[in-house]
Amino acid sequence: MTSSGSAGTLLFVVTEDWYFCSHRLALARAARAEGWRVVVATRVDRHADDILGAGLELRPLSMRRRGMSPPGELRTLLELAALYRRERPTVVHHVALKPVLYGSLAAFAAGVPAVVNAVAGLGYVFVSRSLKARALRPLVRAGYRLAFAGRGPRGGGDNTHTGATVRGLGGEPGRGR
């Protein structure tokens, strides 16, 4: 418990509100029931009422699952670092590629004490045979190595195939920053 009487602040970072509601809402409700302040940072589309109705706090996020514009990606990284400094979470839970990669960097920069990284699937970069995807793979592999290195809470894949890939990238499912 913190001095304010809560277990701390748990901040979820997920690119899409619908994905949060279908895959992480139950976990967020359980954390809230245990005394955590729960904040959800996501792109708000149709599920704001579901998130707020569960007693969670909502922070709109401009991150997009698709697209790779360098200025846009830098803006996202800076937006996350500012969010982490403002919210001062005890734990940040990143879900999917961009939140894991950018969120881990931002959490390090903002001094977040604990990070949970969950890779929900391999995604475009590892599945596509396009030149762009193949060019991005080494960068994403390096980013995953950093995101899943070090001490701290657990991280890993949501399925066996993803866990094997995390292992192949130099990480270990169940180990994360």
Backbone hydrogen bonds, N-H to C=O, Kabsch-Sander energy under -0.5 kcal/mol:
donor,donor_aa,acceptor,acceptor_aa,energy
2,T,6,S,-4.0
5,G,2,T,-2.2
7,A,35,G,-1.8
8,G,35,G,-0.5
10,L,8,G,-0.5
10,L,37,R,-3.0
11,L,9,T,-0.6
11,L,91,V,-2.7
12,F,10,L,-0.6
12,F,39,V,-2.9
13,V,93,H,-2.6
14,V,12,F,-0.5
14,V,41,A,-2.2
15,T,95,V,-0.5
17,D,43,R,-1.5
20,F,16,E,-1.9
21,C,17,D,-2.4
22,S,18,W,-2.1
23,H,19,Y,-2.2
24,R,20,F,-2.9
25,L,20,F,-1.4
28,A,24,R,-2.4
29,R,25,L,-2.6
30,A,26,A,-2.2
31,A,27,L,-2.3
32,R,28,A,-2.4
33,A,29,R,-2.4
34,E,30,A,-1.2
35,G,32,R,-1.8
36,W,31,A,-2.3
37,R,8,G,-3.0
38,V,36,W,-0.6
39,V,10,L,-2.7
39,V,37,R,-0.5
40,V,57,E,-2.9
41,A,12,F,-3.1
41,A,39,V,-0.5
42,T,40,V,-0.6
42,T,59,R,-1.5
43,R,15,T,-1.2
44,V,42,T,-0.6
45,D,43,R,-0.5
51,I,47,H,-2.0
52,L,48,A,-3.0
53,G,49,D,-2.6
54,A,50,D,-0.9
54,A,51,I,-0.6
55,G,52,L,-1.8
56,L,51,I,-1.6
57,E,38,V,-2.7
59,R,40,V,-3.1
61,L,42,T,-2.3
73,E,69,S,-2.9
74,L,70,P,-2.4
75,R,71,P,-2.2
76,T,72,G,-2.0
77,L,73,E,-2.2
78,L,74,L,-2.5
79,E,75,R,-2.6
80,L,76,T,-2.5
81,A,77,L,-2.2
82,A,78,L,-2.4
83,L,79,E,-2.3
84,Y,80,L,-2.7
85,R,81,A,-2.1
86,R,82,A,-2.3
87,E,83,L,-3.0
88,R,84,Y,-2.0
90,T,9,T,-2.1
91,V,9,T,-2.1
92,V,114,A,-2.0
93,H,11,L,-3.0
94,H,92,V,-0.6
94,H,116,V,-3.0
95,V,13,V,-2.2
96,A,118,A,-2.9
100,V,96,A,-2.5
101,L,97,L,-2.8
102,Y,98,K,-2.5
103,G,98,K,-0.8
103,G,99,P,-1.3
104,S,100,V,-1.6
105,L,101,L,-1.4
106,A,102,Y,-2.6
107,A,103,G,-2.8
108,F,104,S,-2.1
109,A,105,L,-2.4
110,A,106,A,-2.3
111,G,107,A,-0.8
111,G,108,F,-0.8
112,V,107,A,-2.5
114,A,90,T,-0.6
115,V,177,R,-0.6
116,V,92,V,-3.2
118,A,94,H,-2.5
118,A,116,V,-0.5
119,V,117,N,-0.5
119,V,156,G,-2.6
120,A,118,A,-0.7
126,F,123,G,-0.9
127,V,123,G,-1.5
128,S,124,Y,-2.6
134,R,130,S,-2.5
135,A,131,L,-2.3
136,L,132,K,-1.9
137,R,133,A,-1.7
140,V,136,L,-2.5
141,R,137,R,-3.0
142,A,138,P,-2.1
143,G,139,L,-2.3
144,Y,140,V,-2.8
145,R,141,R,-2.4
146,L,142,A,-1.9
147,A,143,G,-2.7
148,F,144,Y,-2.6
149,A,146,L,-1.1
156,G,117,N,-2.5
158,D,119,V,-1.9
163,G,159,N,-2.4
164,A,160,T,-2.2
165,T,161,H,-1.7
166,V,162,T,-2.7
167,R,163,G,-2.1
168,G,164,A,-2.1
169,L,165,T,-1.5
170,G,167,R,-1.6
171,G,166,V,-2.3
174,G,155,G,-3.7
175,R,172,E,-2.7
176,G,153,P,-0.6
177,R,147,A,-1.8
